[in-house]
Amino acid sequence: MSNISLPSNTLPGLSNPGPNASGELSEGALEEHSGCVYTIQNWYSALSEWSGRYSVIAIIFAITVSYLLLLRTVMVVTYADFEKLSLWHGLSLFFVGMRFDVLVALCFVIPQLLHITVVSNHKIDGKTSRLFLDAAWVIAFLFLPFLCMAEFIFFDEFQSRLNYIAFEYIVYPTEVCCNIWQSYPLIDLIAIVGACGGSLWFLLRKNFHKRIATPMPWKRRYGFLVSCLTGIIILWSTIGADSRQISRDRVANECTWNGLYSFVYYAWTCRFEFKENYVTLDGSDSVQRLQQQVVGEGDKLKKESNNPVDRIVDTDGPKQNFNVVLILEESLGSDFVGVLGDGRKLTPHFDELSRKGILFDNFYSTGNRTARALEAVLTSMPPIPTESILKRDHSDRVFTLANVLAKRGYERLFMTGGRGLFDGVRSFMKANGFNHFIEQSDFKDPLFANAWGVSDEDLFRKALGEIDNLHGTGNPFFATILTVSNHRPYTYPEGRISDKEQTRENAVKYADWALGYFFREAQSHDFYRNTIFIVMGDHGARVSGSQLFPMSSYRVPVLMIQPNGKDRGRRCNTLACLLDIAPTIMGRLGGDYRSVFFGYDAVLADPKKGRAVMQHNHDVALLDSQNRMVVLGFGKSAEGFELDQTSHQLEQKESPDSDMLQNAVSLFQSAFELYYSDRWFPGSD
């Protein structure tokens, strides 16, 4: 390669900047180069002296932004789909993300900024001040790597920045901490956090104290404070949650914003007024459309009721007091089930059971959390944005399937392998129709337990005994059984399946094995022949994929086995969702019953009029049998999509169908208003 020489006028002011014949800088160039370095050092020294104690804030700010940028980069490299992420979207991702990071970093340094501003020059270097600053620096330098580690783990599980689900990690430390301990090399991760944070503190502490001791005039101190606060106000007012929507790729959008910002955002908007934040209809229009969608031709409205869909439903069949056993399988999405197309042979027992009843192969969960499934299955209420009603106020008087069956003289049992405290399950069930409740503390010497509770086989073994007791009362019964084994950390008893590795697939295999065990044992019990069994997934395994609304994570299997082999081997492909479970059960029990349910009997419904409602964070959606979808978002947004049933990809349309949009609005708006006005329970007869 030929040598390249620089012209003598490359750097103005240098008489001889180029190299000599040997390739080294000449004596004059070396002197001038040293002079430049010296000048830069002088400028830096002067700037540091002028900024004084605020140079400490600048260093912490820079470290914070660097950590957040590194986290975003790792997330993009690990999870983003580069075939869909164009160069422009990538640049937008990092540009918008940097604005979020700068805002968060400025807020992060506010406590120290206030301290060094307000405290006078002669007290700033005092013992109390030093202790406060040392504690603040240690917390800051330990918190930053911990935050990055925690966010990455959260993103790995939920493909999302910290959202309202993260609050459960605070409210329910027993399940969450044990789950993390059993799922990740926590000691190694804590060691990394301690090493990173401790090293930064050790290396910078003395320099920080020296800079903090520099006296500064109060006008300059408050000038720095006002400048930082002004920067926060400008950024806060010019970016928001919508700023992250840089593409149609959900994962890329999630990588765009900041975890601390999203955590505060979801905390702030968790409880809000629907009318102020979503598209709405006038009251009369909303009620009219609601009744058109919910009230059947043979239903008789209760005209004196303050609930517009309070009615008597005639099932057009004879009343039959069959027992009902409803089994909700944790995280059992349709994509695990062999009879629904999966080729990994993970569910041989479910596949075999499907030959004994009706298999519904076009069912969608209403959310991606167990609490959402319980809410939908038992109340037939469309999901209110953000968290489930199980954990909200006004949840102590909600009309459920258990209330309906109580009127018929049924015993009502709810069983879970976990703690009843989690997600507010115990308080909700006891307040809304169930007169028997079994949880983890009621299991004596279980065979196996992990962070989420006892194993599925422990749960099913005890369920057989509890159901026998209910059968012994002479009354029909309704038993709801919630499993927990198919969940991270994916641990289970040895010897049940051939594999021992802790993976999602093996957890599915074990859950399926335990389900097969229950049905093998149940066939020898007296209650079996007069019982309707429903086996269903509560939601998909995890939120995944790049879709703004991840449809593949919402499909769940639903199987109904009836007495005397009725409808054996039947497939039903009518589009439905978990709101339809309760009306479908009541359709098989016959007779008439009082209802405020929004769902319909999926067995008898017109396939051309099928629909499903869903919720994802702040978004709610309505899908119809023509594969059209309307998504209502926070900020009064409304978008239209078309669903590809094969790939489960959503193609965005220019605008949503007007009639379908109004139907969607009426469903979700009515659910919110009826719930918070305490009208989700029929009045007295």
PyMOL commands that set and color helices and strands:
alter all, ss='L'
color gray80, all
select helices_A, chain A and resi 27-51+54-79+87-108+110-118+127-158+164-171+173-183+186-212+218-238+241-244+250-256+259-269+274-277+283-294+334-336+338-340+348-356+370-379+389-391+401-407+422-431+440-442+456-472+504-522+528-530+551-553+563-565+578-589+607-609+658-676
alter helices_A, ss='H'
color red, helices_A
select strands_A, chain A and resi 300-301+311-314+323-329+358-364+411-416+436-438+449-450+453-454+477-482+531-537+555-561+570-572+576-577+592-595+611-616+619-624+628-633+637-643+650-652
alter strands_A, ss='S'
color yellow, strands_A
deselect
rebuild
show_as cartoon
